[in-house]
Amino acid sequence: MAQKEQYVLSIDLGTSGCKVGLVSLTGNVVAWAFRPVQLIVVDSIGAEQRPQDWWTAFIEAAREVLGLGIVSRSDIVAICSSTQGEGTVPVDRNGESLMNAILWLDMRGARHLKQEMRGALKVAGYDAIKLQKWLRLCGGAPALSGKDPAGHMLLIRDAFPDIYQRTYKFLNVLDYFNLRLTGRFCATQDSILTSWVTDNRDPDDIRYDESLIAISGIDRDKFPGLVRCTDVIGTILPDVSEALGLSPKTPVVAGAIDNTAAAIGAGTIDDFDCHLYVGSSSWIAAHVPFKRTSVLDQIGSIPCAVPSRYLMVALQSSGANNIAFLKDRIVFHDDGLVRGEPSVDTYRVLDEIAARQPMGADGALYLPWLFGERCPVDDQSLRAGIFNLSMDHNRETIVRAVFEGVALNTRWMMKPIQKFMRHRPQAITMIGGGALSNAWCRIYADVLNVPIRQPHEPMKANARGAAFIGAHGLGLMRLDEAVRHVKIERTYEPSPTATRFYDERFGIFTELHRRLAPLYQKLNGSKGRKND
């Protein structure tokens, strides 16, 4: 008699919204739903979302997939989440959020962090003594842009002191979801990372360090307890059980933030096997057997879900959100000038436009820094722009330029990545919503001069990774067994002719950054220092 298939209810909460899938232990996504979540921009450098919006989106999407009846609720063996990282939610003792979540894009904490960096000796903008301690114990340091929880918590402490006083725990996005699912206040070894208060020298024993907590400027008791990504942290609360019709005994596995889950869902579990995620943000990551940090390039190897391994991550602030910006703010902006609404086919049409336009966008070049940049330069003042427009250009030209500009920005961090890993990627698996675009996969292969692997259902890689983590946590399947089920549908080989062309275009791209960076600083540099 064949063994009955088992499923994980996988949550993938990104910046654009919440996706929920029913995923088999072999990675087959049999049901899928999405609900958008609003991004709130504050003073041009702040980015927030309402935690209740996340939860509402999850409940609605989960009810949709469960209501399809494809899988019996009795065959769902766990819930496991993958969420956007580096967000901060202050909650009270009852688990209620005290304000909007501060997201990974938010730069308002920069000036508060810099106040904490006061010292006689500075290195790369950091207090030298603190930097040495962070690098030795954590393998990294707080982002001077203020975009991680280290800066967020200081922003709340200094600009919202009443909320700081009422805060019982500071939670990352993943931690907040696990609290809502189980009632447990906890953080995973990867979600806690960018609070920069843990000793990460042993990947199998991540723990708080009291000296790091002391220099964080945050009270010790405001940090939650630590768990591993693969730990079962409890069962679902009665209200969750009632809302979803699941057994109250349904276990919850801690899960992981997006880059950790994506590395597993992409099937890239071997050392130095890279994946490229192109979603709202963009990153390249690979598992590595060492803890290392490049402060100048903003690349580090961090705790992850794979036992005895770290995950090298190089993160950029803007990826496919450049395409969303083009769609929502340029093509279909609701200003009364042109009537029209985006359809479900809009992204497919943009992909087709990019594919049929000539390589090089007829000389137009796009700089994709909508929200500053992190790697290979940590510069919150950078902004996006289109260079070299002419009367011969049109909207189609701009579409192609945007696709190419994001890929050129990714290439900008390839040399530092290779230096960091001491390996050149032999191929890169591309995942996220951007990997649905055949045109973009082709552009990336040519721009990066490396084969691009396009897996089956690349947008569902995070949910697939969460399911694999859940299966491992329940002892049903090891991670190295699970990733063998990831299917590669197509590989894009780079064209030597196109690569030579993009080599020249990349030189212009980096020269534009070098020449324009001082002007961006004059225009935008004061925004990170103004009063909140």
Secondary structure, 3 states (H helix, E strand, C coil): CCCCCCEEEEEEECCCEEEEEEEECCCCEEEEEEEECCCEEECCCEEEECHHHHHHHHHHHHHHHHHCCCCCHHHEEEEEEEECCCCEEEECCCCCECCCEECCCCCCCHHHHHHHCCCCCEECCEEHHHHHHHHHHCCCCCCCCCCCHHHHHHHHHHHCHHHHHHCCEEECHHHHHHHHHHCCCEEECCCCHHHCCEECCCCCCCEECHHHHHHHCCCHHHCCEEECCCCEEEECCHHHHHHHCCCCCCEEEEEEEHHHHHHHHCCCCCECCEEEEECCCEEEEEEECCCCEECCCCEEEEECCCCCCEEEEEEECCCCHHHHHHHHHHHCCCCCCCCCCCCCCHHHHHHHHHHHCCCCHHHCEEECCCCCECCCCCECCCCCEEECCCCCCCHHHHHHHHHHHHHHHHHHCHHHHHHHHCCCCCCEEEECHHHHCHHHHHHHHHHHCCCEEEECCHHHHHHHHHHHHHHHHCCCCCHHHHHHHCCEEEEECCCHHHHHHHHHHHHHHHHHHHHHHHHHHHHHHHHHCCCC
